[in-house]
């Protein structure tokens, strides 16, 4: 990666280039948009028809993606759920 020094005449060029890169990334078909579901663990078990131990195994193995923010779990929806 090449490091460039930001001089007085370059900020506008840098800003414009950065904005264009962000716009192109947002418009790109390569960007995967992930849907997250706010569900209780019991609701996830019921939806997947699994036991609590199985859900824990899926957590440990990294098969079922989730994020915990505070006390709330957000589960990544699979393509079949969307």
Protein Blocks (a to p, Z undefined) as FASTA:
>chain_A
ZZddddfklmmmmmmmmmmmmmmmmmpmklccdddddddfklmmmmnopafklmmmmmmn
omagcddehjaccddddfklZZ
